[in-house]
Amino acid sequence: MVAMVVPSVFAAFDKDGDGKVSASDLRCGMAATLGEDVSEEEAAVILAAVDADGDGLLTQEEFSRLAAGAHEEDDVDVRQRCLREAFGMYASSSTEATMTTMITPASLRRTLSRLGSHELGVDECTAMICRFDLDGDGALSFDEFQVMMMA
Protein backbone atom coordinates (compact mmCIF):
# COMPACT_ATOMS: atom_id res chain seq x y z
CA MET A 1 0.00 0.00 0.00
CA VAL A 2 1.28 3.45 -0.94
CA ALA A 3 1.58 5.95 1.89
CA MET A 4 -0.58 8.94 1.11
CA VAL A 5 0.98 12.35 0.68
CA VAL A 6 -0.23 15.02 3.03
CA PRO A 7 -3.33 16.50 1.31
CA SER A 8 -1.87 20.01 1.43
CA VAL A 9 1.12 18.87 -0.66
CA PHE A 10 -1.20 17.41 -3.28
CA ALA A 11 -3.35 20.56 -3.17
CA ALA A 12 -0.26 22.72 -3.75
CA PHE A 13 0.32 20.88 -7.04
CA ASP A 14 -3.40 20.70 -7.95
CA LYS A 15 -3.72 24.41 -8.77
CA ASP A 16 -7.26 24.27 -10.20
CA GLY A 17 -8.59 22.07 -7.38
CA ASP A 18 -10.06 19.42 -9.69
CA GLY A 19 -8.50 16.53 -7.74
CA LYS A 20 -6.03 15.77 -10.54
CA VAL A 21 -2.48 16.90 -11.30
CA SER A 22 -1.66 17.50 -14.96
CA ALA A 23 1.81 17.61 -16.49
CA SER A 24 1.58 21.40 -16.43
CA ASP A 25 0.57 21.36 -12.73
CA LEU A 26 3.43 18.97 -12.01
CA ARG A 27 5.90 21.18 -13.84
CA CYS A 28 4.80 24.34 -12.01
CA GLY A 29 4.67 22.55 -8.66
CA MET A 30 8.17 21.15 -9.07
CA ALA A 31 9.49 24.59 -9.89
CA ALA A 32 7.71 26.21 -6.93
CA THR A 33 8.34 23.57 -4.28
CA LEU A 34 11.58 21.92 -5.35
CA GLY A 35 13.19 24.65 -7.41
CA GLU A 36 13.46 22.21 -10.33
CA ASP A 37 12.77 23.61 -13.76
CA VAL A 38 11.55 20.73 -15.95
CA SER A 39 10.25 20.92 -19.50
CA GLU A 40 6.71 19.95 -20.47
CA GLU A 41 8.13 16.81 -22.10
CA GLU A 42 10.03 15.83 -18.93
CA ALA A 43 6.94 16.45 -16.80
CA ALA A 44 4.88 14.28 -19.15
CA VAL A 45 7.44 11.45 -18.87
CA ILE A 46 7.45 11.69 -15.06
CA LEU A 47 3.64 11.73 -14.98
CA ALA A 48 3.34 8.78 -17.39
CA ALA A 49 5.62 6.71 -15.17
CA VAL A 50 3.04 6.62 -12.34
CA ASP A 51 -0.22 7.28 -14.21
CA ALA A 52 -1.83 3.92 -13.43
CA ASP A 53 -5.12 4.56 -15.27
CA GLY A 54 -3.49 6.19 -18.31
CA ASP A 55 -5.68 9.29 -18.29
CA GLY A 56 -2.73 11.69 -18.41
CA LEU A 57 -3.56 13.04 -14.95
CA LEU A 58 -2.46 12.05 -11.46
CA THR A 59 -4.92 11.26 -8.70
CA GLN A 60 -3.81 11.78 -5.11
CA GLU A 61 -2.89 8.08 -4.86
CA GLU A 62 -0.83 8.19 -8.07
CA PHE A 63 0.80 11.41 -6.88
CA SER A 64 1.62 9.70 -3.56
CA ARG A 65 3.29 6.90 -5.49
CA LEU A 66 5.39 9.47 -7.32
CA ALA A 67 6.30 11.27 -4.12
CA ALA A 68 7.16 8.02 -2.35
CA GLY A 69 9.29 6.81 -5.23
CA ALA A 70 6.88 3.92 -5.90
CA HIS A 71 6.96 0.48 -4.31
CA GLU A 72 10.32 -1.21 -4.43
CA GLU A 73 9.06 -3.91 -6.79
CA ASP A 74 7.42 -1.31 -9.01
CA ASP A 75 10.46 0.97 -8.87
CA VAL A 76 12.44 -1.08 -11.40
CA ASP A 77 9.47 -1.13 -13.79
CA VAL A 78 8.90 2.61 -13.41
CA ARG A 79 12.58 3.35 -13.94
CA GLN A 80 12.68 1.10 -17.03
CA ARG A 81 9.59 2.77 -18.49
CA CYS A 82 11.03 6.24 -17.87
CA LEU A 83 14.35 5.26 -19.41
CA ARG A 84 12.65 3.74 -22.46
CA GLU A 85 10.56 6.87 -22.98
CA ALA A 86 13.59 9.13 -22.59
CA PHE A 87 15.60 6.90 -24.95
CA GLY A 88 12.79 7.10 -27.49
CA MET A 89 12.97 10.90 -27.44
CA TYR A 90 16.60 10.83 -28.56
CA ALA A 91 16.75 7.70 -30.71
CA SER A 92 16.25 7.19 -34.39
CA SER A 93 15.61 3.93 -36.21
CA SER A 94 18.43 2.78 -38.45
CA THR A 95 17.82 1.88 -42.05
CA GLU A 96 19.66 -1.43 -41.70
CA ALA A 97 17.83 -4.72 -42.07
CA THR A 98 17.89 -5.19 -38.28
CA MET A 99 15.94 -1.96 -37.74
CA THR A 100 17.60 -1.36 -34.39
CA THR A 101 16.88 1.84 -32.56
CA MET A 102 19.95 3.84 -31.56
CA ILE A 103 20.91 7.32 -30.43
CA THR A 104 23.14 8.67 -33.17
CA PRO A 105 25.06 11.97 -33.14
CA ALA A 106 22.48 13.39 -35.57
CA SER A 107 19.46 12.26 -33.51
CA LEU A 108 21.07 13.57 -30.31
CA ARG A 109 21.75 16.93 -31.96
CA ARG A 110 18.20 17.13 -33.35
CA THR A 111 16.58 16.35 -29.99
CA LEU A 112 18.80 18.70 -27.98
CA SER A 113 17.97 21.44 -30.46
CA ARG A 114 14.22 20.75 -30.09
CA LEU A 115 14.55 20.86 -26.30
CA GLY A 116 16.08 24.32 -26.53
CA SER A 117 19.68 23.46 -25.77
CA HIS A 118 22.26 25.63 -27.42
CA GLU A 119 23.32 24.42 -30.83
CA LEU A 120 25.83 21.62 -30.63
CA GLY A 121 27.70 20.44 -33.66
CA VAL A 122 27.76 16.82 -34.74
CA ASP A 123 31.36 16.60 -33.48
CA GLU A 124 30.30 17.58 -29.94
CA CYS A 125 27.41 15.09 -30.05
CA THR A 126 29.80 12.38 -31.29
CA ALA A 127 32.11 13.13 -28.35
CA MET A 128 29.19 12.88 -25.91
CA ILE A 129 28.16 9.52 -27.34
CA CYS A 130 31.72 8.11 -27.43
CA ARG A 131 32.02 8.30 -23.66
CA PHE A 132 29.32 5.63 -23.22
CA ASP A 133 29.58 3.82 -26.57
CA LEU A 134 30.70 0.49 -25.12
CA ASP A 135 30.73 -1.45 -28.39
CA GLY A 136 32.37 1.31 -30.44
CA ASP A 137 29.70 1.50 -33.14
CA GLY A 138 29.34 5.29 -32.88
CA ALA A 139 25.81 5.19 -31.45
CA LEU A 140 24.10 4.38 -28.14
CA SER A 141 21.91 1.33 -27.78
CA PHE A 142 19.29 1.25 -25.03
CA ASP A 143 21.66 -0.74 -22.80
CA GLU A 144 24.44 1.83 -23.27
CA PHE A 145 21.95 4.65 -22.65
CA GLN A 146 20.87 2.92 -19.44
CA VAL A 147 24.51 2.68 -18.27
CA MET A 148 24.94 6.39 -19.05
CA MET A 149 21.82 7.39 -17.15
CA MET A 150 22.79 5.32 -14.10
CA ALA A 151 26.34 6.76 -14.02
HUVEN-V513828 format. One record per residue. RES is the residue in one small letter. SS is DSSP state (@ for helix, = for strand, . for the rest). PSI is psi in whole degrees, -180 to 180 (* if undefined). NEAR is the number of other ideal C-beta (glycine too) atoms within 8 Angstrom. Layout:
RES,SS,PSI,NEAR
RES,SS,PSI,NEAR
//
This chain:
m,.,136,2
v,.,132,9
a,.,134,6
m,.,141,8
v,.,147,11
v,.,130,6
p,@,-32,8
s,@,-29,6
v,@,-47,10
f,@,-45,13
a,@,-34,8
a,@,-32,9
f,@,-31,13
d,.,76,12
k,.,-38,7
d,.,-1,5
g,.,22,6
d,.,3,5
g,.,10,6
k,.,148,9
v,=,121,12
s,.,173,10
a,@,-39,11
s,@,-44,8
d,@,-43,12
l,@,-44,14
r,@,-48,13
c,@,-42,10
g,@,-39,12
m,@,-38,12
a,@,-44,11
a,@,-42,7
t,@,-32,9
l,@,-10,6
g,.,18,5
e,.,122,6
d,.,107,5
v,.,150,9
s,.,167,8
e,@,-40,8
e,@,-44,8
e,@,-42,9
a,@,-40,14
a,@,-38,9
v,@,-44,12
i,@,-47,13
l,@,-46,16
a,@,-29,10
a,@,-27,11
v,@,5,13
d,.,86,12
a,.,-38,7
d,.,-3,6
g,.,21,5
d,.,0,6
g,.,9,8
l,.,152,9
l,=,128,13
t,.,175,9
q,@,-38,11
e,@,-44,9
e,@,-41,12
f,@,-40,14
s,@,-40,13
r,@,-41,13
l,@,-47,13
a,@,-33,8
a,@,-7,9
g,.,12,5
a,.,164,11
h,.,151,7
e,@,-43,5
e,@,-30,6
d,@,-23,9
d,@,-43,10
v,@,-44,7
d,@,-43,8
v,@,-46,11
r,@,-44,8
q,@,-44,8
r,@,-43,10
c,@,-44,11
l,@,-42,12
r,@,-40,9
e,@,-42,11
a,@,-44,11
f,@,-43,13
g,@,-29,8
m,@,-35,9
y,@,-21,10
a,.,159,11
s,=,148,10
s,=,138,7
s,.,166,9
t,.,6,3
e,.,167,6
a,.,-28,3
t,.,-21,5
m,.,44,7
t,.,151,8
t,=,129,10
m,=,159,12
i,=,114,12
t,.,164,10
p,@,-39,11
a,@,-42,9
s,@,-35,12
l,@,-47,13
r,@,-45,12
r,@,-46,9
t,@,-43,10
l,@,-37,10
s,@,-43,10
r,@,-34,6
l,.,0,8
g,.,8,5
s,.,153,7
h,.,155,3
e,.,122,5
l,.,144,10
g,.,167,7
v,@,-35,8
d,@,-42,6
e,@,-40,8
c,@,-38,14
t,@,-43,10
a,@,-40,8
m,@,-43,9
i,@,-40,15
c,@,-33,8
r,.,-33,7
f,.,8,11
d,.,87,12
l,.,-30,7
d,.,0,6
g,.,22,5
d,.,1,6
g,.,7,9
a,.,164,10
l,=,125,11
s,.,174,9
f,@,-41,11
d,@,-42,7
e,@,-39,12
f,@,-41,15
q,@,-43,10
v,@,-44,10
m,@,-45,10
m,@,-26,8
m,@,-10,5
a,.,*,5
//
